[in-house]
Every structure is written in structure tokens, then in C-alpha cells.
Amino acid sequence: EWEVTLLENLWVDTTRRHPLEAMTRASMT
């Protein structure tokens, strides 16, 4: 479970720094 949390934290951090990039990735998947 800690691995999922780690990925979520990383994604949240990326979203805060690069919202457009995060949106693009979310749209692709």
C-alpha cells in the first residue's frame, strides 16, 4: 500500500508543479 501512496504523492507533487503536463497525462491514460 505504501507504494500506491508514494505514487499518489508523486503525482500530486507533479500536478502542483506542472498542472498542464499532469492534465495531459491524465487524458492519455
mmCIF entry with sequence, helices, sheets and N, C-alpha, C, O atoms, coordinates in Angstrom:
data_MODEL
# 
_entry.id   MODEL 
# 
_entity.id                         1 
_entity.type                       polymer 
_entity.pdbx_number_of_molecules   1 
# 
_entity_poly.entity_id                      1 
_entity_poly.type                           'polypeptide(L)' 
_entity_poly.nstd_linkage                   no 
_entity_poly.nstd_monomer                   no 
_entity_poly.pdbx_seq_one_letter_code       EWEVTLLENLWVDTTRRHPLEAMTRASMT 
_entity_poly.pdbx_seq_one_letter_code_can   EWEVTLLENLWVDTTRRHPLEAMTRASMT 
_entity_poly.pdbx_strand_id                 A 
# 
loop_
_entity_poly_seq.entity_id 
_entity_poly_seq.num 
_entity_poly_seq.mon_id 
_entity_poly_seq.hetero 
1 1  GLU n 
1 2  TRP n 
1 3  GLU n 
1 4  VAL n 
1 5  THR n 
1 6  LEU n 
1 7  LEU n 
1 8  GLU n 
1 9  ASN n 
1 10 LEU n 
1 11 TRP n 
1 12 VAL n 
1 13 ASP n 
1 14 THR n 
1 15 THR n 
1 16 ARG n 
1 17 ARG n 
1 18 HIS n 
1 19 PRO n 
1 20 LEU n 
1 21 GLU n 
1 22 ALA n 
1 23 MET n 
1 24 THR n 
1 25 ARG n 
1 26 ALA n 
1 27 SER n 
1 28 MET n 
1 29 THR n 
# 
_struct_asym.id          A 
_struct_asym.entity_id   1 
# 
loop_
_struct_conf.conf_type_id 
_struct_conf.id 
_struct_conf.pdbx_PDB_helix_id 
_struct_conf.beg_label_comp_id 
_struct_conf.beg_label_asym_id 
_struct_conf.beg_label_seq_id 
_struct_conf.pdbx_beg_PDB_ins_code 
_struct_conf.end_label_comp_id 
_struct_conf.end_label_asym_id 
_struct_conf.end_label_seq_id 
_struct_conf.pdbx_end_PDB_ins_code 
_struct_conf.beg_auth_comp_id 
_struct_conf.beg_auth_asym_id 
_struct_conf.beg_auth_seq_id 
_struct_conf.end_auth_comp_id 
_struct_conf.end_auth_asym_id 
_struct_conf.end_auth_seq_id 
_struct_conf.pdbx_PDB_helix_class 
_struct_conf.details 
_struct_conf.pdbx_PDB_helix_length 
HELX_P HELX_P1 AA1 TRP A 2  ? ARG A 17 ? TRP A 2  ARG A 17 1 ? 16 
HELX_P HELX_P2 AA2 PRO A 19 ? MET A 28 ? PRO A 19 MET A 28 1 ? 10 
# 
_struct_conf_type.id          HELX_P 
_struct_conf_type.criteria    ? 
_struct_conf_type.reference   ? 
# 
loop_
_atom_site.group_PDB 
_atom_site.id 
_atom_site.type_symbol 
_atom_site.label_atom_id 
_atom_site.label_alt_id 
_atom_site.label_comp_id 
_atom_site.label_asym_id 
_atom_site.label_entity_id 
_atom_site.label_seq_id 
_atom_site.pdbx_PDB_ins_code 
_atom_site.Cartn_x 
_atom_site.Cartn_y 
_atom_site.Cartn_z 
_atom_site.occupancy 
_atom_site.B_iso_or_equiv 
_atom_site.pdbx_formal_charge 
_atom_site.auth_seq_id 
_atom_site.auth_comp_id 
_atom_site.auth_asym_id 
_atom_site.auth_atom_id 
_atom_site.pdbx_PDB_model_num 
ATOM 1   N N  . GLU A 1 1  ? 0.830  -1.216 0.000   1.00 0.00 ? 1  GLU A N  1 
ATOM 2   C CA . GLU A 1 1  ? 0.000  0.000  0.000   1.00 0.00 ? 1  GLU A CA 1 
ATOM 3   C C  . GLU A 1 1  ? 0.862  1.263  0.000   1.00 0.00 ? 1  GLU A C  1 
ATOM 4   O O  . GLU A 1 1  ? 0.478  2.279  -0.580  1.00 0.00 ? 1  GLU A O  1 
ATOM 5   N N  . TRP A 1 2  ? 2.011  1.200  0.641   1.00 0.00 ? 2  TRP A N  1 
ATOM 6   C CA . TRP A 1 2  ? 2.864  2.403  0.698   1.00 0.00 ? 2  TRP A CA 1 
ATOM 7   C C  . TRP A 1 2  ? 3.347  2.775  -0.696  1.00 0.00 ? 2  TRP A C  1 
ATOM 8   O O  . TRP A 1 2  ? 3.645  3.939  -0.962  1.00 0.00 ? 2  TRP A O  1 
ATOM 9   N N  . GLU A 1 3  ? 3.426  1.774  -1.600  1.00 0.00 ? 3  GLU A N  1 
ATOM 10  C CA . GLU A 1 3  ? 3.861  2.086  -2.962  1.00 0.00 ? 3  GLU A CA 1 
ATOM 11  C C  . GLU A 1 3  ? 2.814  2.935  -3.665  1.00 0.00 ? 3  GLU A C  1 
ATOM 12  O O  . GLU A 1 3  ? 3.151  3.883  -4.375  1.00 0.00 ? 3  GLU A O  1 
ATOM 13  N N  . VAL A 1 4  ? 1.559  2.599  -3.471  1.00 0.00 ? 4  VAL A N  1 
ATOM 14  C CA . VAL A 1 4  ? 0.476  3.374  -4.081  1.00 0.00 ? 4  VAL A CA 1 
ATOM 15  C C  . VAL A 1 4  ? 0.486  4.790  -3.531  1.00 0.00 ? 4  VAL A C  1 
ATOM 16  O O  . VAL A 1 4  ? 0.328  5.757  -4.276  1.00 0.00 ? 4  VAL A O  1 
ATOM 17  N N  . THR A 1 5  ? 0.673  4.904  -2.225  1.00 0.00 ? 5  THR A N  1 
ATOM 18  C CA . THR A 1 5  ? 0.707  6.234  -1.613  1.00 0.00 ? 5  THR A CA 1 
ATOM 19  C C  . THR A 1 5  ? 1.862  7.046  -2.170  1.00 0.00 ? 5  THR A C  1 
ATOM 20  O O  . THR A 1 5  ? 1.734  8.246  -2.413  1.00 0.00 ? 5  THR A O  1 
ATOM 21  N N  . LEU A 1 6  ? 2.983  6.385  -2.367  1.00 0.00 ? 6  LEU A N  1 
ATOM 22  C CA . LEU A 1 6  ? 4.163  7.070  -2.893  1.00 0.00 ? 6  LEU A CA 1 
ATOM 23  C C  . LEU A 1 6  ? 3.877  7.613  -4.289  1.00 0.00 ? 6  LEU A C  1 
ATOM 24  O O  . LEU A 1 6  ? 4.223  8.751  -4.604  1.00 0.00 ? 6  LEU A O  1 
ATOM 25  N N  . LEU A 1 7  ? 3.245  6.792  -5.119  1.00 0.00 ? 7  LEU A N  1 
ATOM 26  C CA . LEU A 1 7  ? 2.904  7.229  -6.474  1.00 0.00 ? 7  LEU A CA 1 
ATOM 27  C C  . LEU A 1 7  ? 1.900  8.365  -6.436  1.00 0.00 ? 7  LEU A C  1 
ATOM 28  O O  . LEU A 1 7  ? 1.999  9.314  -7.213  1.00 0.00 ? 7  LEU A O  1 
ATOM 29  N N  . GLU A 1 8  ? 0.937  8.270  -5.537  1.00 0.00 ? 8  GLU A N  1 
ATOM 30  C CA . GLU A 1 8  ? -0.069 9.330  -5.429  1.00 0.00 ? 8  GLU A CA 1 
ATOM 31  C C  . GLU A 1 8  ? 0.581  10.639 -5.009  1.00 0.00 ? 8  GLU A C  1 
ATOM 32  O O  . GLU A 1 8  ? 0.275  11.696 -5.561  1.00 0.00 ? 8  GLU A O  1 
ATOM 33  N N  . ASN A 1 9  ? 1.477  10.569 -4.031  1.00 0.00 ? 9  ASN A N  1 
ATOM 34  C CA . ASN A 1 9  ? 2.170  11.780 -3.577  1.00 0.00 ? 9  ASN A CA 1 
ATOM 35  C C  . ASN A 1 9  ? 2.995  12.377 -4.699  1.00 0.00 ? 9  ASN A C  1 
ATOM 36  O O  . ASN A 1 9  ? 3.043  13.596 -4.864  1.00 0.00 ? 9  ASN A O  1 
ATOM 37  N N  . LEU A 1 10 ? 3.646  11.514 -5.474  1.00 0.00 ? 10 LEU A N  1 
ATOM 38  C CA . LEU A 1 10 ? 4.460  11.984 -6.587  1.00 0.00 ? 10 LEU A CA 1 
ATOM 39  C C  . LEU A 1 10 ? 3.583  12.654 -7.636  1.00 0.00 ? 10 LEU A C  1 
ATOM 40  O O  . LEU A 1 10 ? 3.940  13.696 -8.186  1.00 0.00 ? 10 LEU A O  1 
ATOM 41  N N  . TRP A 1 11 ? 2.422  12.040 -7.909  1.00 0.00 ? 11 TRP A N  1 
ATOM 42  C CA . TRP A 1 11 ? 1.508  12.602 -8.906  1.00 0.00 ? 11 TRP A CA 1 
ATOM 43  C C  . TRP A 1 11 ? 0.979  13.953 -8.440  1.00 0.00 ? 11 TRP A C  1 
ATOM 44  O O  . TRP A 1 11 ? 0.890  14.895 -9.227  1.00 0.00 ? 11 TRP A O  1 
ATOM 45  N N  . VAL A 1 12 ? 0.629  14.047 -7.163  1.00 0.00 ? 12 VAL A N  1 
ATOM 46  C CA . VAL A 1 12 ? 0.130  15.309 -6.610  1.00 0.00 ? 12 VAL A CA 1 
ATOM 47  C C  . VAL A 1 12 ? 1.204  16.379 -6.708  1.00 0.00 ? 12 VAL A C  1 
ATOM 48  O O  . VAL A 1 12 ? 0.921  17.524 -7.063  1.00 0.00 ? 12 VAL A O  1 
ATOM 49  N N  . ASP A 1 13 ? 2.440  16.003 -6.392  1.00 0.00 ? 13 ASP A N  1 
ATOM 50  C CA . ASP A 1 13 ? 3.547  16.960 -6.460  1.00 0.00 ? 13 ASP A CA 1 
ATOM 51  C C  . ASP A 1 13 ? 3.741  17.436 -7.895  1.00 0.00 ? 13 ASP A C  1 
ATOM 52  O O  . ASP A 1 13 ? 3.969  18.620 -8.143  1.00 0.00 ? 13 ASP A O  1 
ATOM 53  N N  . THR A 1 14 ? 3.647  16.496 -8.841  1.00 0.00 ? 14 THR A N  1 
ATOM 54  C CA . THR A 1 14 ? 3.799  16.852 -10.257 1.00 0.00 ? 14 THR A CA 1 
ATOM 55  C C  . THR A 1 14 ? 2.658  17.752 -10.703 1.00 0.00 ? 14 THR A C  1 
ATOM 56  O O  . THR A 1 14 ? 2.862  18.695 -11.467 1.00 0.00 ? 14 THR A O  1 
ATOM 57  N N  . THR A 1 15 ? 1.452  17.455 -10.218 1.00 0.00 ? 15 THR A N  1 
ATOM 58  C CA . THR A 1 15 ? 0.287  18.257 -10.597 1.00 0.00 ? 15 THR A CA 1 
ATOM 59  C C  . THR A 1 15 ? 0.453  19.691 -10.120 1.00 0.00 ? 15 THR A C  1 
ATOM 60  O O  . THR A 1 15 ? 0.078  20.632 -10.819 1.00 0.00 ? 15 THR A O  1 
ATOM 61  N N  . ARG A 1 16 ? 1.009  19.851 -8.939  1.00 0.00 ? 16 ARG A N  1 
ATOM 62  C CA . ARG A 1 16 ? 1.184  21.204 -8.395  1.00 0.00 ? 16 ARG A CA 1 
ATOM 63  C C  . ARG A 1 16 ? 2.243  21.975 -9.171  1.00 0.00 ? 16 ARG A C  1 
ATOM 64  O O  . ARG A 1 16 ? 2.111  23.181 -9.384  1.00 0.00 ? 16 ARG A O  1 
ATOM 65  N N  . ARG A 1 17 ? 3.288  21.280 -9.592  1.00 0.00 ? 17 ARG A N  1 
ATOM 66  C CA . ARG A 1 17 ? 4.383  21.957 -10.297 1.00 0.00 ? 17 ARG A CA 1 
ATOM 67  C C  . ARG A 1 17 ? 4.082  22.125 -11.781 1.00 0.00 ? 17 ARG A C  1 
ATOM 68  O O  . ARG A 1 17 ? 4.371  23.168 -12.369 1.00 0.00 ? 17 ARG A O  1 
ATOM 69  N N  . HIS A 1 18 ? 3.496  21.086 -12.381 1.00 0.00 ? 18 HIS A N  1 
ATOM 70  C CA . HIS A 1 18 ? 3.217  21.133 -13.824 1.00 0.00 ? 18 HIS A CA 1 
ATOM 71  C C  . HIS A 1 18 ? 1.777  20.694 -14.086 1.00 0.00 ? 18 HIS A C  1 
ATOM 72  O O  . HIS A 1 18 ? 1.550  19.576 -14.549 1.00 0.00 ? 18 HIS A O  1 
ATOM 73  N N  . PRO A 1 19 ? 0.811  21.550 -13.800 1.00 0.00 ? 19 PRO A N  1 
ATOM 74  C CA . PRO A 1 19 ? -0.608 21.194 -13.960 1.00 0.00 ? 19 PRO A CA 1 
ATOM 75  C C  . PRO A 1 19 ? -0.945 20.790 -15.391 1.00 0.00 ? 19 PRO A C  1 
ATOM 76  O O  . PRO A 1 19 ? -1.689 19.832 -15.602 1.00 0.00 ? 19 PRO A O  1 
ATOM 77  N N  . LEU A 1 20 ? -0.409 21.504 -16.372 1.00 0.00 ? 20 LEU A N  1 
ATOM 78  C CA . LEU A 1 20 ? -0.722 21.176 -17.768 1.00 0.00 ? 20 LEU A CA 1 
ATOM 79  C C  . LEU A 1 20 ? -0.194 19.799 -18.138 1.00 0.00 ? 20 LEU A C  1 
ATOM 80  O O  . LEU A 1 20 ? -0.882 19.022 -18.800 1.00 0.00 ? 20 LEU A O  1 
ATOM 81  N N  . GLU A 1 21 ? 1.017  19.500 -17.714 1.00 0.00 ? 21 GLU A N  1 
ATOM 82  C CA . GLU A 1 21 ? 1.599  18.191 -18.021 1.00 0.00 ? 21 GLU A CA 1 
ATOM 83  C C  . GLU A 1 21 ? 0.795  17.082 -17.353 1.00 0.00 ? 21 GLU A C  1 
ATOM 84  O O  . GLU A 1 21 ? 0.568  16.026 -17.945 1.00 0.00 ? 21 GLU A O  1 
ATOM 85  N N  . ALA A 1 22 ? 0.370  17.325 -16.129 1.00 0.00 ? 22 ALA A N  1 
ATOM 86  C CA . ALA A 1 22 ? -0.413 16.331 -15.402 1.00 0.00 ? 22 ALA A CA 1 
ATOM 87  C C  . ALA A 1 22 ? -1.751 16.101 -16.095 1.00 0.00 ? 22 ALA A C  1 
ATOM 88  O O  . ALA A 1 22 ? -2.217 14.966 -16.190 1.00 0.00 ? 22 ALA A O  1 
ATOM 89  N N  . MET A 1 23 ? -2.365 17.175 -16.576 1.00 0.00 ? 23 MET A N  1 
ATOM 90  C CA . MET A 1 23 ? -3.652 17.037 -17.269 1.00 0.00 ? 23 MET A CA 1 
ATOM 91  C C  . MET A 1 23 ? -3.477 16.228 -18.547 1.00 0.00 ? 23 MET A C  1 
ATOM 92  O O  . MET A 1 23 ? -4.317 15.394 -18.888 1.00 0.00 ? 23 MET A O  1 
ATOM 93  N N  . THR A 1 24 ? -2.383 16.480 -19.247 1.00 0.00 ? 24 THR A N  1 
ATOM 94  C CA . THR A 1 24 ? -2.130 15.743 -20.489 1.00 0.00 ? 24 THR A CA 1 
ATOM 95  C C  . THR A 1 24 ? -1.963 14.262 -20.197 1.00 0.00 ? 24 THR A C  1 
ATOM 96  O O  . THR A 1 24 ? -2.496 13.419 -20.919 1.00 0.00 ? 24 THR A O  1 
ATOM 97  N N  . ARG A 1 25 ? -1.230 13.945 -19.153 1.00 0.00 ? 25 ARG A N  1 
ATOM 98  C CA . ARG A 1 25 ? -1.024 12.539 -18.800 1.00 0.00 ? 25 ARG A CA 1 
ATOM 99  C C  . ARG A 1 25 ? -2.339 11.895 -18.396 1.00 0.00 ? 25 ARG A C  1 
ATOM 100 O O  . ARG A 1 25 ? -2.600 10.744 -18.749 1.00 0.00 ? 25 ARG A O  1 
ATOM 101 N N  . ALA A 1 26 ? -3.166 12.621 -17.663 1.00 0.00 ? 26 ALA A N  1 
ATOM 102 C CA . ALA A 1 26 ? -4.445 12.076 -17.216 1.00 0.00 ? 26 ALA A CA 1 
ATOM 103 C C  . ALA A 1 26 ? -5.350 11.807 -18.416 1.00 0.00 ? 26 ALA A C  1 
ATOM 104 O O  . ALA A 1 26 ? -6.112 10.840 -18.421 1.00 0.00 ? 26 ALA A O  1 
ATOM 105 N N  . SER A 1 27 ? -5.261 12.660 -19.426 1.00 0.00 ? 27 SER A N  1 
ATOM 106 C CA . SER A 1 27 ? -6.104 12.488 -20.610 1.00 0.00 ? 27 SER A CA 1 
ATOM 107 C C  . SER A 1 27 ? -5.654 11.279 -21.425 1.00 0.00 ? 27 SER A C  1 
ATOM 108 O O  . SER A 1 27 ? -6.477 10.576 -22.010 1.00 0.00 ? 27 SER A O  1 
ATOM 109 N N  . MET A 1 28 ? -4.345 11.042 -21.459 1.00 0.00 ? 28 MET A N  1 
ATOM 110 C CA . MET A 1 28 ? -3.814 9.940  -22.257 1.00 0.00 ? 28 MET A CA 1 
ATOM 111 C C  . MET A 1 28 ? -4.166 8.590  -21.656 1.00 0.00 ? 28 MET A C  1 
ATOM 112 O O  . MET A 1 28 ? -4.403 7.634  -22.395 1.00 0.00 ? 28 MET A O  1 
ATOM 113 N N  . THR A 1 29 ? -4.206 8.492  -20.361 1.00 0.00 ? 29 THR A N  1 
ATOM 114 C CA . THR A 1 29 ? -4.474 7.207  -19.724 1.00 0.00 ? 29 THR A CA 1 
ATOM 115 C C  . THR A 1 29 ? -5.950 6.950  -19.556 1.00 0.00 ? 29 THR A C  1 
ATOM 116 O O  . THR A 1 29 ? -6.339 5.906  -19.033 1.00 0.00 ? 29 THR A O  1 
# 
